[in-house]
Amino acid sequence: QVQLMESGGGLVQAGGSLRLSCAASRSIFSINAVGWYRQAPGKQRELVAVITGGGRINYADSVKGRFTISRDNAENTVYLQMNSLKPEDTAVYYCNYKYKVDYWGQGTQVTVSS
């Protein structure tokens, strides 16, 4: 069993930055992929960024050049640095870990005002 805990969300003006953290209950991130997803009101959950166990990274086209995913294996934490935020980035952001089943955190709200 794995518990994931997101933090770092908040209210920010357009053009601002936030850094989200996803802390795991045990050392897992070097094994399988960890992803950041987001879900805006009335929309489906979508993948924002993913980092594999081997360190390969992919981003959604909508965040390329603005968001950076990184991992600290010693701290069992994955980060999402979000720069140049836009109102359309407003959503609940979730951390996801895939190992036989999907593990999700409780989510953290990000609100970007125009």
C-alpha positions as CSV (number, residue, x, y, z in Angstrom):
1,Q,0.0,0.0,0.0
2,V,1.2,3.5,-0.9
3,Q,0.0,6.8,0.4
4,L,0.5,10.0,-1.6
5,M,0.2,13.5,-0.2
6,E,0.1,16.6,-2.4
7,S,0.8,20.1,-1.1
8,G,1.8,23.5,-2.5
9,G,-1.4,24.6,-4.2
10,G,-2.9,28.0,-3.7
11,L,-4.1,31.2,-5.3
12,V,-1.8,33.0,-7.6
13,Q,-2.1,35.7,-10.3
14,A,-1.5,35.0,-13.9
15,G,2.2,34.9,-14.7
16,G,3.1,33.7,-11.2
17,S,4.6,30.5,-10.0
18,L,3.8,27.6,-7.7
19,R,5.7,24.5,-6.7
20,L,3.6,21.4,-5.9
21,S,5.0,18.5,-3.9
22,C,3.9,14.9,-3.8
23,A,5.3,12.9,-0.9
24,A,5.1,9.1,-0.8
25,S,4.8,7.0,2.3
26,R,7.7,4.9,1.2
27,S,10.5,4.8,-1.4
28,I,8.8,4.0,-4.7
29,F,9.6,6.7,-7.2
30,S,12.7,5.1,-8.7
31,I,10.7,2.0,-9.5
32,N,7.7,3.1,-11.6
33,A,6.3,6.2,-13.2
34,V,4.8,9.1,-11.2
35,G,2.6,11.6,-12.9
36,W,0.9,14.8,-12.2
37,Y,-2.7,15.1,-13.4
38,R,-5.2,17.9,-13.1
39,Q,-9.0,18.2,-13.3
40,A,-10.8,21.4,-13.9
41,P,-14.5,21.8,-13.1
42,G,-16.7,20.1,-15.7
43,K,-13.7,18.6,-17.4
44,Q,-12.0,15.2,-17.5
45,R,-8.8,14.5,-15.5
46,E,-5.8,15.0,-17.8
47,L,-2.1,14.1,-17.6
48,V,0.1,17.1,-17.1
49,A,3.6,15.6,-16.6
50,V,5.1,12.2,-15.9
51,I,8.5,11.0,-14.9
52,T,9.4,7.3,-15.3
53,G,11.4,5.2,-12.9
54,G,14.3,5.6,-15.2
55,G,13.9,9.4,-15.2
56,R,12.3,9.9,-18.6
57,I,10.0,12.8,-18.7
58,N,7.0,13.8,-20.8
59,Y,4.7,16.9,-20.6
60,A,1.3,17.8,-22.0
61,D,1.7,20.2,-24.9
62,S,-0.3,22.8,-22.9
63,V,2.4,23.1,-20.2
64,K,5.7,22.5,-22.2
65,G,8.2,25.2,-21.4
66,R,6.3,26.3,-18.3
67,F,6.1,23.3,-16.0
68,T,9.0,21.1,-14.8
69,I,8.6,17.8,-13.1
70,S,11.5,16.5,-10.9
71,R,12.1,13.9,-8.3
72,D,14.0,13.6,-5.0
73,N,14.4,9.9,-4.3
74,A,16.0,10.5,-0.9
75,E,12.9,12.5,0.2
76,N,10.4,10.2,-1.6
77,T,9.0,13.3,-3.2
78,V,8.1,14.4,-6.7
79,Y,7.8,18.1,-7.5
80,L,5.9,20.1,-10.2
81,Q,7.4,23.5,-10.7
82,M,4.8,25.7,-12.5
83,N,5.8,29.0,-14.0
84,S,4.0,31.5,-16.2
85,L,0.7,30.3,-14.8
86,K,-2.4,31.0,-16.8
87,P,-6.1,31.1,-15.7
88,E,-6.6,27.9,-17.7
89,D,-4.2,26.1,-15.4
90,T,-6.8,26.4,-12.6
91,A,-7.7,22.9,-11.5
92,V,-7.2,20.3,-8.7
93,Y,-3.8,18.7,-9.2
94,Y,-3.3,15.1,-8.3
95,C,-0.3,12.9,-8.0
96,N,-0.5,9.4,-9.4
97,Y,1.7,6.3,-9.0
98,K,1.1,3.2,-11.1
99,Y,2.1,-0.2,-9.7
100,K,-0.4,-3.0,-10.3
101,V,-3.1,-0.5,-9.4
102,D,-3.4,3.3,-9.5
103,Y,-2.5,5.2,-6.4
104,W,-3.8,8.8,-6.0
105,G,-3.3,11.6,-3.6
106,Q,-6.2,13.7,-2.3
107,G,-5.4,16.6,-4.6
108,T,-4.3,20.2,-4.2
109,Q,-6.2,23.2,-5.6
110,V,-4.5,25.6,-7.9
111,T,-6.3,28.8,-8.8
112,V,-4.9,31.3,-11.2
113,S,-6.6,34.7,-11.3
114,S,-6.5,36.9,-14.4
